[in-house]
Amino acid sequence: MKLQSYIINNLTNKKGRTILMVLGIIFACSGMIVINLMTEKYSRISTAFFTPFNDYDQIVERGTDYIQLLPISSSIDQNKQIEIEEKLEVESIPSLLISNIIEITSFKTMGLNLEDMPILLNKMQLNSGFWPNNSKQIIVGDYWGKYGNLTLYNETFQIVGSIAPSYTFLDQMIYMDLNELQILTGLSNQVSVIFIPNEIEEQNNLIEEFELEFPQLDLLTVKEMDNIKGGLSSYINNISIVLSSFSTISALIFIFSIETINIYSKKKDFDIMVILGTPKKKILGLLINESIFLSTIGLILGLPFSILSFSLIWSKMLQSVGRSSFNLIFVREFRILINTLPLKMLLSTSLFIILFGLAFTIIPALLALKKYNLGDIKQKF
């Protein structure tokens, strides 16, 4: 009987054990890939955090919530801008950030004075088009670049340009005229942040005087933002390392367990094969081929299952912080993942499972075969 035929017949005759082993490999594969994708996502977010406007200090309301140090759910009377400029003797740039129920996160539409837009966004060079020159024109992140027009707050706006920032979430941002956004959202004369050129950072006394005079406002310097960024990045990276290590160790234990159980469940098969004169090398080769066959089947099923599982989990997380339809989020996130498929990580995970599957097949098999004494086996039978 050919080796391949024997393997297939053996696995077919013991369907329950075969299914459990394949499921074990699928879950080990999925656990590693989902955790690695999740930690990679968080690491990328932490690396990109708080960096889009690092040429400016920021004045915000105290107690404000942040995403990337862009304030959300807060507003400042725009008339205070004149007082702030007089106090700090600088020229400021006001900006408005508010919620957009069309989007997932809390701050997807940013209002800017049209003349200030190229200044504040100077590091996010236009990917295409031009800067808006009237209130019905908008700039969008690269994600929206394929659209000609967008309807926001029941008003239609023409997309005249797109930017492709490397910063997380900002590729989905929409930039429009500040006054237009204030009118549409009913927040007349309100801004969420006022940007101040960071020349004042060295003037500690001036900063202290400002915060005493405006106790409801907080002046965040670039240095303070860098400290927050560094602490958060370090924390998220440490969590990522712990999660990745945990998933890897769990996968190893899982693979070792199913391979060891598989080998020791075949003890009677080994007995018969040894009695029939089958060389131990051939028995070992049989087990290795079976391990490769099962690992291959498990990976063929496990890789798409991993991608689907991650997309579901990530989409559910995004939906929990916004109001968008889960189906819309899932379709978009799944498409993004497929377009940016981490082939290197998927390949390394596959090799990891195959190599350790083989190692955990060979070691127990050698230990089991070493104990065989032909006379004892014949006497037993």
Summary of the structure (lengths in Angstrom):
residues: 381
radius of gyration: 30.1
end to end distance: 23.5
largest distance: 101.6
contacts: 1186
relative contact order: 0.16
helix: 60%
strand: 16%
